[in-house]
């Protein structure tokens, strides 16, 4: 088959590049419904940030700010657009605070927490993703300081386990400087992690600290030594609970 001249191939490549550049640079005027779906899909992990970054920055910023301002503050759309704004580092401190707010209401047992329905359950994962994106250490401090109970506590525990395995050095450095977070990590790994997760986290802590200074190596050793007793204590409590006889109901007269 006869090949086209080299200059023709170059022209074709240049034309394709110009078209792609024009698409990316063009303002993205999404309808409100389309924009809501975009931010919801992004928050739910169904799409990457490519669709947001392909849009015209100024136009997107305006559209996201408008959507946030006109969405109910207790709804999932508000949370999703707030996450997108924080992810894109638009008014980052304010949007990070808004993202955490529903969980803060739960921690304070504020009656307003009931207005948010399922929204708070997504927050630990959104913060985890935000940290993996921007490495903001204050997010780790937040996650390690919440000490939540119930279903949302289980979700937070899953995130603590993921962080311990995926980001062991960051976890160690954060806990060394923020000792109030140590009980959360030790308790989670000792009581709620599977045996495989616990072993992997401990191995990651040892591996990550091996090339660090003596202070961090010593801290990692101390942290790891606290996990095993926590696990044994949990097993003991669980065994006692299983063998405890149920209280007998008084006989009816």
C-alpha positions as CSV (number, residue, x, y, z in Angstrom):
1,X,0.0,0.0,0.0
2,X,1.3,3.4,-0.9
3,X,2.2,5.6,2.1
4,X,1.1,9.2,2.2
5,X,3.9,11.8,1.9
6,X,5.6,12.7,5.2
7,X,4.4,16.3,5.1
8,X,0.8,15.1,4.8
9,X,1.2,13.0,7.9
10,X,2.6,16.0,9.8
11,X,-0.3,18.2,8.7
12,X,-2.8,15.5,9.9
13,X,-1.1,15.3,13.3
14,X,-1.0,19.1,13.7
15,X,-4.7,19.3,12.7
16,X,-5.6,16.7,15.3
17,X,-3.5,18.4,18.0
18,X,-5.1,21.8,17.2
19,X,-8.6,20.3,17.4
20,X,-7.9,18.7,20.8
21,X,-6.4,21.9,22.1
22,X,-9.4,23.9,21.0
23,X,-11.8,21.5,22.7
24,X,-9.8,21.7,26.0
25,X,-9.5,25.5,25.8
26,X,-13.1,26.2,24.9
27,X,-15.4,27.3,27.7
28,X,-17.6,24.5,29.0
29,X,-21.1,25.7,29.4
30,X,-22.9,22.8,31.1
31,X,-26.5,22.9,32.0
32,X,-27.2,22.7,35.7
33,X,-28.5,19.2,35.4
34,X,-25.3,18.1,33.5
35,X,-23.1,19.9,36.0
36,X,-24.8,18.2,39.0
37,X,-24.3,14.8,37.3
38,X,-20.6,15.6,36.7
39,X,-19.8,16.5,40.3
40,X,-21.9,13.7,41.7
41,X,-20.1,11.1,39.5
42,X,-16.8,12.6,40.5
43,X,-17.6,12.5,44.2
44,X,-18.8,8.9,43.9
45,X,-15.6,7.9,42.2
46,X,-17.3,7.0,38.9
47,X,-15.1,9.5,36.9
48,X,-11.6,10.9,37.2
49,X,-10.8,14.6,37.4
50,X,-10.0,14.7,33.7
51,X,-13.5,16.0,32.9
52,X,-13.1,18.9,35.3
53,X,-9.6,19.7,34.2
54,X,-10.6,19.7,30.6
55,X,-13.0,22.6,31.2
56,X,-12.1,26.3,31.0
57,X,-10.9,27.1,34.5
58,X,-12.6,30.5,34.9
59,X,-15.9,29.3,33.4
60,X,-15.9,26.1,35.6
61,X,-15.1,28.1,38.7
62,X,-18.1,30.3,38.1
63,X,-20.4,27.4,37.4
64,X,-19.3,25.4,40.5
65,X,-19.6,28.5,42.8
66,X,-23.1,29.1,41.5
67,X,-24.1,25.5,41.9
68,X,-22.8,25.5,45.5
69,X,-24.5,28.7,46.3
70,X,-27.9,27.5,45.1
71,X,-27.9,23.9,46.4
72,X,-29.3,22.9,49.7
73,X,-26.5,22.8,52.2
74,X,-27.6,19.4,53.6
75,X,-27.8,17.6,50.2
76,X,-25.4,15.4,48.3
77,X,-25.1,17.8,45.4
78,X,-23.8,20.5,47.8
79,X,-21.3,18.0,49.3
80,X,-20.2,16.9,45.8
81,X,-19.6,20.4,44.5
82,X,-17.8,21.3,47.7
83,X,-15.5,18.3,47.2
84,X,-14.9,19.3,43.6
85,X,-14.0,22.9,44.6
86,X,-11.6,21.7,47.3
87,X,-10.1,19.2,44.9
88,X,-9.4,22.0,42.4
89,X,-8.0,24.2,45.3
90,X,-10.7,26.8,44.9
91,X,-11.3,28.6,48.2
92,X,-9.7,25.5,49.7
93,X,-9.8,26.2,53.5
94,X,-13.4,27.3,53.4
95,X,-14.5,24.3,51.3
96,X,-12.5,21.8,53.3
97,X,-14.3,23.1,56.4
98,X,-17.7,22.8,54.7
99,X,-16.8,19.2,53.7
100,X,-16.1,18.2,57.3
101,X,-19.0,20.1,58.8
102,X,-21.6,17.3,58.8
103,X,-19.3,15.0,60.7
104,X,-18.4,17.7,63.1
105,X,-22.2,18.0,63.9
106,X,-22.3,14.2,64.6
107,X,-19.3,14.5,66.9
108,X,-20.9,17.4,68.8
109,X,-24.3,15.5,68.9
110,X,-25.8,18.6,67.4
111,X,-29.5,18.1,66.6
112,X,-28.9,19.6,63.1
113,X,-27.0,16.4,62.2
114,X,-30.3,14.7,61.4
115,X,-30.9,17.1,58.5
116,X,-28.0,15.6,56.6
117,X,-29.3,12.0,56.3
118,X,-26.6,9.9,54.6
119,X,-24.3,12.7,53.6
120,X,-21.8,12.4,56.5
121,X,-21.2,8.7,55.6
122,X,-19.3,9.8,52.4
123,X,-17.0,12.3,54.2
124,X,-14.2,10.0,55.4
125,X,-13.7,8.6,51.9
126,X,-13.8,12.1,50.3
127,X,-11.2,13.3,52.7
128,X,-9.1,10.2,52.0
129,X,-9.2,10.9,48.3
130,X,-8.5,14.6,48.9
131,X,-5.4,13.7,51.0
132,X,-4.1,11.3,48.3
133,X,-4.5,14.2,45.8
134,X,-3.0,17.1,47.7
135,X,-1.1,15.6,50.7
136,X,-2.6,18.1,53.1
137,X,-1.5,16.9,56.5
138,X,-4.3,18.6,58.3
139,X,-6.7,16.0,56.7
140,X,-4.8,13.2,58.5
141,X,-5.0,15.1,61.8
142,X,-8.8,15.4,61.3
143,X,-9.3,11.7,60.4
144,X,-7.2,10.6,63.4
145,X,-9.0,12.9,65.8
146,X,-12.6,12.1,65.1
147,X,-13.1,8.9,67.1
148,X,-16.5,8.1,65.7
149,X,-18.9,5.3,66.7
150,X,-21.5,3.3,64.7
151,X,-21.5,2.8,61.0
152,X,-19.7,6.0,60.2
153,X,-17.0,4.9,62.7
154,X,-16.6,1.7,60.7
155,X,-16.2,3.7,57.5
156,X,-13.6,5.9,59.2
157,X,-11.8,2.7,60.5
158,X,-11.6,1.4,56.9
159,X,-9.9,4.7,55.9
160,X,-7.4,4.6,58.8
161,X,-6.5,1.0,57.7
162,X,-6.1,2.1,54.1
163,X,-3.9,5.1,55.1
164,X,-1.7,2.9,57.3
165,X,-1.0,0.6,54.4
166,X,-0.8,3.1,51.6
167,X,0.8,6.0,53.4
168,X,2.7,4.6,56.3
169,X,5.4,7.3,56.4
170,X,2.9,10.1,56.4
171,X,0.9,8.3,59.1
172,X,4.0,7.9,61.3
173,X,5.0,11.5,60.9
174,X,1.5,12.8,61.6
175,X,1.1,10.7,64.8
176,X,4.5,11.6,66.1
177,X,3.5,15.3,65.9
178,X,-0.1,14.7,66.8
179,X,-0.1,12.0,69.6
180,X,-3.8,12.4,70.3
181,X,-4.3,10.5,67.1
182,X,-2.4,7.4,68.2
183,X,-5.3,5.7,70.1
184,X,-7.4,5.9,66.9
185,X,-4.8,4.2,64.8
186,X,-3.8,1.7,67.4
187,X,-7.4,0.9,68.3
188,X,-8.4,0.5,64.7
189,X,-5.5,-1.8,63.7
190,X,-5.7,-3.8,66.9
191,X,-9.4,-4.3,67.0
192,X,-11.0,-3.9,63.6
193,X,-8.4,-4.7,61.0
194,X,-8.2,-8.2,59.6
195,X,-5.1,-10.3,60.5
196,X,-3.8,-9.7,57.0
197,X,-4.4,-5.9,57.1
198,X,-2.8,-5.7,60.6
199,X,0.3,-7.6,59.4
200,X,0.6,-5.5,56.2
201,X,0.3,-2.2,58.2
202,X,2.9,-3.3,60.7
203,X,5.3,-4.3,57.9
204,X,4.7,-1.0,56.1
205,X,5.4,0.9,59.3
206,X,8.7,-0.9,59.8
207,X,9.7,-0.6,56.1
208,X,8.8,3.1,55.9
209,X,10.7,4.0,59.1
210,X,13.8,2.0,58.3
211,X,15.6,4.7,56.3
212,X,14.4,7.6,58.6
213,X,16.1,9.2,61.6
214,X,16.4,7.5,64.9
215,X,13.5,9.5,66.4
216,X,11.0,8.3,63.8
217,X,12.3,4.7,63.9
218,X,11.9,4.7,67.7
219,X,8.4,6.1,67.4
220,X,7.4,3.4,64.8
221,X,8.7,0.7,67.1
222,X,6.6,2.1,70.0
223,X,3.5,2.4,67.9
224,X,3.8,-1.2,66.6
225,X,4.4,-2.6,70.1
226,X,1.0,-1.1,71.2
227,X,-1.0,-2.8,68.4
228,X,-0.5,-6.4,69.5
229,X,-1.7,-5.9,73.1
230,X,-4.7,-4.0,71.8
231,X,-5.5,-7.0,69.6
232,X,-5.1,-9.4,72.5
233,X,-7.3,-7.3,74.7
234,X,-10.0,-7.2,72.0
235,X,-9.9,-11.0,71.6
236,X,-10.2,-11.4,75.4
237,X,-13.2,-9.1,75.6
238,X,-14.8,-10.8,72.7
239,X,-14.3,-14.3,74.1
240,X,-15.7,-13.1,77.5
241,X,-18.7,-11.6,75.7
242,X,-19.4,-14.9,73.9
243,X,-19.2,-17.0,77.0
244,X,-21.2,-14.7,79.2
245,X,-24.6,-16.2,80.0
246,X,-27.6,-14.2,79.1
247,X,-29.5,-12.8,82.0
248,X,-32.6,-14.9,82.9
249,X,-35.9,-13.1,82.6
250,X,-37.9,-13.2,85.9
251,X,-40.7,-15.8,85.8
252,X,-44.1,-14.4,85.1
253,X,-46.6,-14.8,87.9
